[in-house]
Amino acid sequence: MTNIEQNHTNLFQICKELLTISNKILSALDKGKEGNQVIVVPVMSIERFSSSCGISEDTVRGWVRKDCIPNFKVGKRRMINIVELQRQALEERECRG
């Protein structure tokens, strides 16, 4: 497996994990537990995404430079678009079907 294929496989796994976490959050919100406030953030900084996924910041920055993961600039910072990343992961899964 080439490095690019391995990176895509890793990225796909990360997206699946993010989707699982999002579903758990939404499920908890649906149960209407009082006193629990959950904020669902549709974007993350490169640093937060890196630490959340256990991937080095350099690798994530490389993905951003190569436009492998959806991102946009806010001021001087690059943000990862988690919602779009999840959508892409779902499409990828459907294509591999």
PESULDA-V370272 format. One record per residue. N is the residue number from 0. RES is the residue in three letters. PHI is phi in whole degrees, -180 to 180 (999 if undefined). Layout:
N,RES,PHI  N,RES,PHI
This chain:
0,MET,999  1,THR,-75  2,ASN,-60  3,ILE,-65  4,GLU,-63  5,GLN,-65  6,ASN,-63  7,HIS,-65  8,THR,-64  9,ASN,-61  10,LEU,-63  11,PHE,-62  12,GLN,-63  13,ILE,-62  14,CYS,-62  15,LYS,-63  16,GLU,-65  17,LEU,-63  18,LEU,-65  19,THR,-61  20,ILE,-63  21,SER,-61  22,ASN,-64  23,LYS,-65  24,ILE,-64  25,LEU,-63  26,SER,-64  27,ALA,-64  28,LEU,-66  29,ASP,-64  30,LYS,-74  31,GLY,64  32,LYS,-68  33,GLU,-73  34,GLY,87  35,ASN,-100  36,GLN,-110  37,VAL,-119  38,ILE,-110  39,VAL,-92  40,VAL,-102  41,PRO,-80  42,VAL,-136  43,MET,-141  44,SER,-70  45,ILE,-59  46,GLU,-64  47,ARG,-68  48,PHE,-60  49,SER,-59  50,SER,-70  51,SER,-66  52,CYS,-97  53,GLY,74  54,ILE,-118  55,SER,-63  56,GLU,-61  57,ASP,-61  58,THR,-65  59,VAL,-63  60,ARG,-62  61,GLY,-63  62,TRP,-62  63,VAL,-66  64,ARG,-58  65,LYS,-85  66,ASP,60  67,CYS,-80  68,ILE,-126  69,PRO,-65  70,ASN,-152  71,PHE,-154  72,LYS,-101  73,VAL,-124  74,GLY,63  75,LYS,-98  76,ARG,-103  77,ARG,-97  78,MET,-117  79,ILE,-89  80,ASN,-86  81,ILE,-66  82,VAL,-61  83,GLU,-67  84,LEU,-62  85,GLN,-64  86,ARG,-61  87,GLN,-64  88,ALA,-64  89,LEU,-65  90,GLU,-65  91,GLU,-62  92,ARG,-63  93,GLU,-65  94,CYS,-68  95,ARG,-74  96,GLY,16
